[in-house]
Amino acid sequence: MKYTKHIKQASILCAATALLSSQAFASGFMIPEQGARAMGMSNAYAAIADTPSANWFNPAGLSNQDNGISVSGDLVYPLNEYKAGGQTYSAKKGVHVVPQAYIRYGSDDSKISYGLGINSPFGLSVDWTGSGAPFTGLAAGGKGVTFSEIQAVHINPNIAYQINDEFSVAVGIQYYNAFKVHLNNDVINIGGSGDGFGGNFAAMYKSDKWTVGASYRSKVKVDITGTAVGQVGAATVGGGLQGIGANANTSVTFPDIHTLSIAFHSESGLLLSMQVDRVNWKTFDKIQVNYDASALNALTANADDPTGRTSTIPENWKATVALRVGAEKVLESGSRVRAGYTYDPTPTNAEDFSPRLPGNDRQILSVGYGHDFSDDLTMDLAYMYVILDDRIAVAPTNANYLGTYTGVVHLFTGGVTYKF
């Protein structure tokens, strides 16, 4: 029990600094950038998985490495703008930090390996507060948008089993703690937290030159409970309701993920990898918020529910398939240089598009560098440039969302791996 308590405390401390930006990572609100070496290869890493970060990318890879611990952190700088009516509005800028920590342990005479990953593979933060964008001043029933946020920590213990020299498998438990969730506008702020459990399975086949890796992560539903509080805009929309609170609840389902990857190891020290990720964003079909009976129902009343006890925002996302390719070259000095490319389509559709998640198709370029300070200590660095296609919203159900959404993102990461 004491061990479990310490693990939970460490995970919350690790995630407490993470302010996750939906514009900064993959389409939707998934964050594939969960390890420094992998990021240099554009995360085409599930068929390599030879550091403790295998806990996320492919836990079966824990069978093919020494005991060790990896820690890393992403620095993310997104630049997002909205253009309409000849005006340009900017979302709040800032550098966001996303940390990760992984450990692998097993005895030399055992075919079983153990691992633990603590990271934040899903999250979002989009802040239009103070931008002056027209959709920020709408009433709650009009789907106004100012600030949207999910901060969640993922704790993932894994067990890997080496069947023979070529083949290994792994299973694990996923625990998500969404400790901070916000859906805000000028009229009402909604905040809460919740958690949920899921599972994962992985396999790896390894020959002299070729490696194939596959993994599956189940969807995880997180029920969110919290409160709704009237804001400044409530003074004009529902007079006297500013500061009035009531219980509210909603839920979010993190999607299931299928990954298939293949890697080629040449005798010249060149490593090539290709990976396909299918993310089942169909699980994100709507945002439904339920409110207790209170005076605030006057603010949350809408055409679908005049009583104001339930408000629903349709999303109707679709499953996506991202393609990743990566390369690593060992230099004569023993250091390694890396590069990668990703094409990642958006799961959103034109009709249900919303500024809460104004994503679009994106292409991603990455470079990386690795250096061994000793046989036991390795440093990895990477940079990633995210190119977002302009999102021209011409047919959303809510006409207040019409306009053009643009953005670019810079990501820097650094990490160390220590073998013991």
Backbone torsions as a table, in degrees:
resi	resn	phi	psi	omega
1	MET	NA	-39.8	180.0
2	LYS	-65.0	-40.1	179.4
3	TYR	-61.4	-45.4	179.1
4	THR	-61.1	-40.3	179.4
5	LYS	-62.0	-43.9	-178.8
6	HIS	-66.5	-39.4	178.2
7	ILE	-61.5	-44.1	-179.5
8	LYS	-64.9	-41.6	178.8
9	GLN	-62.9	-41.6	-179.9
10	ALA	-65.6	-38.4	-178.5
11	SER	-68.0	-41.3	178.4
12	ILE	-65.1	-39.2	178.0
13	LEU	-63.8	-40.7	-179.9
14	CYS	-63.2	-38.3	-174.7
15	ALA	-89.6	-13.4	-172.4
16	ALA	-62.4	-25.8	-179.6
17	THR	-88.5	-2.9	-172.6
18	ALA	-83.7	117.3	172.7
19	LEU	-114.6	102.9	-164.2
20	LEU	-93.5	133.2	-175.9
21	SER	-108.8	121.2	-179.4
22	SER	-64.5	-25.8	179.4
23	GLN	-78.3	-11.2	-168.3
24	ALA	-92.2	-14.9	-168.0
25	PHE	-128.1	-134.3	-177.6
26	ALA	-75.2	168.4	174.6
27	SER	-58.9	148.7	-172.2
28	GLY	78.7	-139.6	177.5
29	PHE	-129.4	32.7	172.2
30	MET	-87.1	149.1	-177.9
31	ILE	-125.1	90.9	-178.0
32	PRO	-72.3	-18.4	-175.2
33	GLU	-73.9	82.8	-172.5
34	GLN	-121.6	22.4	177.6
35	GLY	-175.8	141.0	-173.3
36	ALA	-67.3	-45.2	179.9
37	ARG	-64.5	-44.0	-179.0
38	ALA	-62.8	-38.9	-177.6
39	MET	-64.0	-34.6	177.2
40	GLY	-62.6	-23.9	178.2
41	MET	-105.3	23.2	179.0
42	SER	57.6	31.7	174.9
43	ASN	67.3	17.4	172.7
44	ALA	-83.1	74.8	-163.1
45	TYR	-131.2	-5.8	-174.1
46	ALA	-67.5	-22.0	177.1
47	ALA	-94.6	2.6	177.2
48	ILE	-108.9	-68.4	169.4
49	ALA	41.3	51.6	-176.4
50	ASP	-109.0	18.2	170.8
51	THR	-124.8	169.3	178.9
52	PRO	-58.7	-16.5	174.6
53	SER	-64.8	-7.4	171.5
54	ALA	-54.3	-24.9	176.4
55	ASN	-52.0	-32.8	177.4
56	TRP	-95.3	-49.6	-170.0
57	PHE	-74.5	-41.4	176.7
58	ASN	-168.2	95.1	-176.1
59	PRO	-60.0	-19.7	177.0
60	ALA	-63.3	-23.9	177.7
61	GLY	-67.9	-12.2	176.7
62	LEU	-62.1	-23.9	-179.4
63	SER	-71.2	-21.0	-171.0
64	ASN	-110.4	35.4	-178.6
65	GLN	-152.0	167.9	178.0
66	ASP	-82.0	166.2	173.0
67	ASN	-61.4	141.6	-179.4
68	GLY	-176.2	174.4	177.3
69	ILE	-136.0	138.9	177.7
70	SER	-124.3	135.0	172.9
71	VAL	-130.9	142.4	-179.2
72	SER	-155.1	168.6	178.8
73	GLY	-155.3	138.7	178.7
74	ASP	-98.9	136.3	169.2
75	LEU	-108.1	122.3	-170.6
76	VAL	-121.9	129.1	179.5
77	TYR	-126.1	95.9	179.9
78	PRO	-93.2	147.3	175.7
79	LEU	-127.0	109.8	-173.9
80	ASN	-125.8	135.8	-179.1
81	GLU	-136.4	155.7	175.7
82	TYR	-127.2	130.9	-177.8
83	LYS	-122.4	128.7	178.8
84	ALA	-160.0	142.5	176.5
85	GLY	58.7	31.2	179.9
86	GLY	78.5	4.8	-179.6
87	GLN	-112.5	152.2	176.3
88	THR	-119.3	129.4	-178.9
89	TYR	-120.9	135.1	-175.9
90	SER	-111.6	133.9	170.5
91	ALA	-69.9	158.5	-178.7
92	LYS	-61.0	137.6	179.8
93	LYS	-97.2	158.9	177.6
94	GLY	167.2	158.9	176.5
95	VAL	-92.5	125.8	-178.6
96	HIS	-106.8	146.3	-177.2
97	VAL	-116.3	130.0	178.5
98	VAL	-127.8	107.1	-177.2
99	PRO	-93.7	158.5	174.9
100	GLN	-141.3	150.4	175.5
101	ALA	-146.9	135.4	-177.7
102	TYR	-140.0	151.1	176.3
103	ILE	-142.0	145.7	176.2
104	ARG	-128.9	136.6	178.0
105	TYR	-145.6	139.5	175.3
106	GLY	-171.5	156.2	178.5
107	SER	-91.3	152.4	-176.1
108	ASP	-63.5	-27.8	-176.1
109	ASP	-97.5	15.0	-179.3
110	SER	-122.1	144.8	175.9
111	LYS	-85.0	-1.6	-178.1
112	ILE	-102.2	134.2	175.3
113	SER	-124.2	150.5	-179.1
114	TYR	-120.4	145.8	179.0
115	GLY	-145.0	160.2	176.3
116	LEU	-144.9	129.0	175.6
117	GLY	-118.1	135.7	174.8
118	ILE	-127.7	112.7	-175.6
119	ASN	-155.5	-169.6	-178.6
120	SER	-136.8	76.7	-175.3
121	PRO	-78.1	-9.0	175.6
122	PHE	-135.0	143.2	176.9
123	GLY	170.5	166.8	177.2
124	LEU	-157.1	152.8	169.7
125	SER	-155.4	110.9	177.6
126	VAL	-127.0	117.3	-172.3
127	ASP	-123.3	104.4	177.0
128	TRP	-98.6	6.2	-178.1
129	THR	-56.8	130.0	178.1
130	GLY	77.6	1.4	-178.5
131	SER	-75.8	-24.1	-176.2
132	GLY	83.5	1.2	178.1
133	ALA	-58.9	138.1	-173.9
134	PRO	-58.2	-28.8	-177.8
135	PHE	-76.8	-6.9	-179.6
136	THR	-79.3	-20.3	-175.4
137	GLY	-102.2	13.3	-178.1
138	LEU	-78.9	154.1	175.0
139	ALA	-67.4	162.7	-178.3
140	ALA	-56.2	-44.0	179.9
141	GLY	-67.0	-18.8	178.5
142	GLY	-93.2	10.1	176.2
143	LYS	62.0	47.5	173.9
144	GLY	-66.1	151.8	-176.8
145	VAL	-135.5	123.6	169.1
146	THR	-122.6	-59.7	-173.0
147	PHE	-135.0	127.1	176.3
148	SER	-126.6	137.5	-175.3
149	GLU	-155.1	138.4	164.3
150	ILE	-133.3	121.3	169.3
151	GLN	-114.3	123.2	-175.1
152	ALA	-140.5	137.5	174.1
153	VAL	-104.5	141.7	-177.6
154	HIS	-117.3	121.7	177.9
155	ILE	-113.2	123.5	-168.3
156	ASN	-136.5	88.3	172.5
157	PRO	-76.2	140.6	-177.4
158	ASN	-133.9	152.0	172.1
159	ILE	-126.8	125.5	178.7
160	ALA	-111.9	145.9	179.7
161	TYR	-129.6	125.1	179.3
162	GLN	-91.2	104.5	-177.0
163	ILE	-67.9	-43.9	174.5
164	ASN	-155.1	-169.6	-176.7
165	ASP	-64.7	-22.1	-176.4
166	GLU	-102.4	-29.1	-167.2
167	PHE	-124.5	134.7	176.4
168	SER	-141.8	154.9	179.6
169	VAL	-134.4	166.0	179.8
170	ALA	-154.7	151.4	172.9
171	VAL	-133.3	155.7	-179.7
172	GLY	-155.4	170.5	176.7
173	ILE	-115.5	133.2	177.0
174	GLN	-105.2	130.7	173.4
175	TYR	-127.0	122.4	177.3
176	TYR	-109.8	130.9	172.3
177	ASN	-118.4	101.7	175.7
178	ALA	-84.6	88.6	-170.6
179	PHE	-84.9	-7.6	177.5
180	LYS	-149.9	114.9	179.5
181	VAL	-131.7	131.0	179.1
182	HIS	-136.5	139.3	170.2
183	LEU	-133.4	97.9	-170.0
184	ASN	-118.0	153.4	164.4
185	ASN	-147.5	-172.0	-175.3
186	ASP	-71.3	-14.0	-174.8
187	VAL	-102.0	-40.3	-175.6
188	ILE	-146.9	138.2	174.5
189	ASN	-108.8	135.4	179.3
190	ILE	-120.8	125.9	-179.9
191	GLY	-139.1	148.5	179.7
192	GLY	-173.3	-169.8	-179.4
193	SER	-156.2	166.5	178.7
194	GLY	-180.0	176.7	179.8
195	ASP	-147.3	171.5	-179.7
196	GLY	-168.0	163.9	-175.9
197	PHE	-122.5	152.7	173.8
198	GLY	-154.4	-166.8	-179.1
199	GLY	-140.1	171.2	177.1
200	ASN	-150.2	155.2	-179.9
201	PHE	-140.7	145.7	-179.5
202	ALA	-149.4	159.0	177.9
203	ALA	-147.4	153.0	178.2
204	MET	-146.0	134.4	172.4
205	TYR	-115.3	129.8	-172.9
206	LYS	-131.6	121.6	173.1
207	SER	-114.2	-169.2	-177.9
208	ASP	-63.0	-40.7	-175.7
209	LYS	-115.9	-25.9	-174.3
210	TRP	-114.7	143.1	173.9
211	THR	-135.5	135.7	176.6
212	VAL	-121.1	130.6	178.7
213	GLY	-127.5	142.8	178.1
214	ALA	-141.3	144.0	177.2
215	SER	-148.0	155.4	176.6
216	TYR	-136.3	131.9	173.8
217	ARG	-121.5	129.1	-176.2
218	SER	-74.6	160.3	171.9
219	LYS	-70.4	153.6	-179.5
220	VAL	-134.9	119.7	177.1
221	LYS	-90.5	129.3	178.9
222	VAL	-116.9	115.9	176.4
223	ASP	-84.7	126.4	-175.3
224	ILE	-106.6	125.8	173.7
225	THR	-119.2	143.5	-178.7
226	GLY	-175.4	-144.8	-176.0
227	THR	-136.7	157.1	170.8
228	ALA	-116.0	135.9	-176.4
229	VAL	-132.5	131.1	177.1
230	GLY	-65.5	139.0	-177.8
231	GLN	-111.7	-169.0	-175.2
232	VAL	-55.9	-41.4	-179.0
233	GLY	-62.7	-19.9	-179.9
234	ALA	-67.3	-21.3	-179.6
235	ALA	-64.0	-32.3	-179.8
236	THR	-96.5	-33.2	-178.2
237	VAL	-79.7	-43.2	-175.8
238	GLY	-132.5	36.2	-176.6
239	GLY	5.7	124.5	175.9
240	GLY	82.4	5.7	-176.3
241	LEU	-100.6	1.4	177.2
242	GLN	-64.4	128.0	-179.4
243	GLY	87.7	-8.9	178.2
244	ILE	-77.4	134.5	-177.8
245	GLY	-120.0	161.4	176.7
246	ALA	-157.0	155.2	177.2
247	ASN	-68.2	145.6	177.9
248	ALA	-147.9	157.8	177.3
249	ASN	-149.5	154.8	176.0
250	THR	-154.2	-167.7	177.1
251	SER	-153.4	157.2	173.6
252	VAL	-137.2	138.7	178.9
253	THR	-114.0	113.9	174.2
254	PHE	-72.9	132.8	-169.1
255	PRO	-74.3	159.2	172.0
256	ASP	-77.8	148.9	-173.0
257	ILE	-128.9	128.0	173.6
258	HIS	-111.3	130.2	-178.7
259	THR	-129.8	135.3	174.5
260	LEU	-134.7	129.6	-174.2
261	SER	-142.5	150.4	177.2
262	ILE	-137.0	141.3	-178.9
263	ALA	-134.2	147.7	178.8
264	PHE	-122.4	126.7	179.9
265	HIS	-107.8	112.6	-179.3
266	SER	-91.2	159.9	179.0
267	GLU	-69.6	-18.6	-179.2
268	SER	-82.9	-0.1	-179.6
269	GLY	91.6	11.8	177.0
270	LEU	-95.3	129.4	178.2
271	LEU	-116.9	124.2	179.0
272	LEU	-118.2	141.4	-177.5
273	SER	-143.4	143.6	174.2
274	MET	-133.7	142.6	-175.7
275	GLN	-145.1	144.6	174.5
276	VAL	-121.3	127.1	176.2
277	ASP	-116.1	123.1	172.1
278	ARG	-105.3	119.2	-179.6
279	VAL	-111.2	120.0	-174.4
280	ASN	-84.6	76.1	-179.6
281	TRP	-71.1	0.8	175.3
282	LYS	-60.9	-20.7	178.1
283	THR	-66.2	-19.0	-179.8
284	PHE	-99.4	75.8	-175.5
285	ASP	-94.8	-21.6	-179.5
286	LYS	-167.5	161.2	168.1
287	ILE	-112.4	110.2	-179.7
288	GLN	-113.9	120.8	179.2
289	VAL	-110.1	128.3	178.2
290	ASN	-107.9	133.7	-176.9
291	TYR	-116.5	142.0	170.3
292	ASP	-68.3	158.3	177.1
293	ALA	-64.5	125.6	-179.9
294	SER	-166.9	176.9	177.6
295	ALA	-63.9	-23.7	-179.9
296	LEU	-66.9	-16.0	178.4
297	ASN	-59.7	-20.7	175.7
298	ALA	-66.8	-27.9	178.9
299	LEU	-85.7	-30.4	-174.7
300	THR	-95.0	-2.3	177.9
301	ALA	-59.7	142.1	-179.1
302	ASN	-149.2	174.7	-175.8
303	ALA	-62.4	-35.3	-179.2
304	ASP	-76.1	-29.7	-179.8
305	ASP	-142.7	89.5	-178.7
306	PRO	-61.9	-18.5	179.2
307	THR	-75.1	-17.4	179.2
308	GLY	78.2	11.5	-178.8
309	ARG	-82.9	-18.9	-178.8
310	THR	-143.7	133.9	171.3
311	SER	-128.0	138.1	-174.6
312	THR	-128.3	129.7	175.1
313	ILE	-111.8	111.4	-179.9
314	PRO	-70.1	141.2	176.8
315	GLU	-119.6	-50.1	175.0
316	ASN	51.5	49.6	178.8
317	TRP	-72.5	160.7	179.5
318	LYS	-114.8	158.9	175.4
319	ALA	-67.3	146.6	-179.9
320	THR	-126.0	157.4	175.9
321	VAL	-126.6	117.5	178.3
322	ALA	-100.0	139.1	177.9
323	LEU	-110.3	128.3	-177.9
324	ARG	-126.9	139.1	172.4
325	VAL	-132.8	144.2	-179.1
326	GLY	-147.7	159.5	179.2
327	ALA	-144.7	148.0	175.4
328	GLU	-138.4	136.4	180.0
329	LYS	-125.3	128.6	176.0
330	VAL	-83.9	124.5	179.8
331	LEU	-84.7	167.5	179.6
332	GLU	-61.4	-28.7	179.3
333	SER	-73.5	-12.1	-175.6
334	GLY	96.3	-13.5	174.6
335	SER	-71.9	168.7	-177.4
336	ARG	-132.0	138.5	174.4
337	VAL	-114.6	148.6	-173.3
338	ARG	-137.9	158.0	174.7
339	ALA	-154.8	156.5	-180.0
340	GLY	-161.8	166.6	179.4
341	TYR	-144.6	142.0	177.1
342	THR	-134.5	137.7	165.0
343	TYR	-112.0	123.4	-173.0
344	ASP	-133.6	105.7	-177.5
345	PRO	-78.5	157.3	179.3
346	THR	-79.6	145.4	175.6
347	PRO	-88.6	-6.3	-173.9
348	THR	-80.1	164.7	176.1
349	ASN	-123.6	163.1	-173.6
350	ALA	-66.0	-35.5	-174.3
351	GLU	-73.4	-42.1	-175.2
352	ASP	-99.0	13.8	-179.6
353	PHE	-57.6	142.1	-178.6
354	SER	-143.9	145.6	175.4
355	PRO	-64.3	-13.3	176.6
356	ARG	-62.2	-34.4	178.1
357	LEU	-139.4	72.6	-172.7
358	PRO	-82.0	55.7	-176.1
359	GLY	-83.0	168.0	174.0
360	ASN	-154.8	175.5	177.0
361	ASP	-55.7	145.3	-179.2
362	ARG	-142.0	151.3	172.5
363	GLN	-118.1	142.2	-171.5
364	ILE	-130.4	130.2	176.5
365	LEU	-114.8	138.8	-178.3
366	SER	-140.1	152.2	172.2
367	VAL	-136.8	155.0	-178.7
368	GLY	-153.5	167.3	-178.1
369	TYR	-147.5	138.5	176.9
370	GLY	-131.8	143.4	-179.1
371	HIS	-143.8	134.7	177.3
372	ASP	-93.9	116.9	174.8
373	PHE	-78.0	-26.0	177.1
374	SER	-160.3	-176.8	177.0
375	ASP	-65.2	-20.0	-174.3
376	ASP	-108.7	-17.2	-172.4
377	LEU	-123.8	123.2	-178.9
378	THR	-127.1	139.9	174.4
379	MET	-113.1	138.7	176.1
380	ASP	-129.5	138.4	177.0
381	LEU	-129.6	151.1	178.6
382	ALA	-155.6	153.8	174.1
383	TYR	-132.2	141.6	-179.2
384	MET	-135.4	135.6	178.1
385	TYR	-117.2	120.0	-176.4
386	VAL	-102.7	119.6	179.7
387	ILE	-103.2	111.3	179.1
388	LEU	-96.1	129.2	171.3
389	ASP	-63.1	142.1	175.5
390	ASP	-59.1	134.9	177.6
391	ARG	-102.2	107.6	179.4
392	ILE	-97.5	103.3	-177.7
393	ALA	-84.3	103.1	-177.3
394	VAL	-112.1	-11.8	-175.0
395	ALA	-139.9	33.0	177.2
396	PRO	-72.9	151.2	178.6
397	THR	-58.0	-39.2	177.9
398	ASN	-91.4	111.2	-176.3
399	ALA	-63.9	-18.6	179.6
400	ASN	-70.7	-10.0	179.6
401	TYR	-94.6	-0.4	179.9
402	LEU	-60.2	141.1	178.8
403	GLY	144.4	-170.0	-178.3
404	THR	-118.6	128.9	179.8
405	TYR	-109.9	126.1	-177.6
406	THR	-127.8	160.9	178.2
407	GLY	-178.7	151.7	168.9
408	VAL	-135.9	157.9	-177.4
409	VAL	-138.9	137.2	173.1
410	HIS	-112.0	131.2	178.0
411	LEU	-125.1	133.7	173.4
412	PHE	-123.6	141.2	177.2
413	THR	-142.5	151.4	175.2
414	GLY	-143.8	147.6	-179.3
415	GLY	-159.5	162.1	176.5
416	VAL	-130.9	148.3	174.8
417	THR	-125.2	129.0	179.5
418	TYR	-120.7	124.3	178.5
419	LYS	-93.3	140.9	-179.8
420	PHE	-137.6	NA	NA
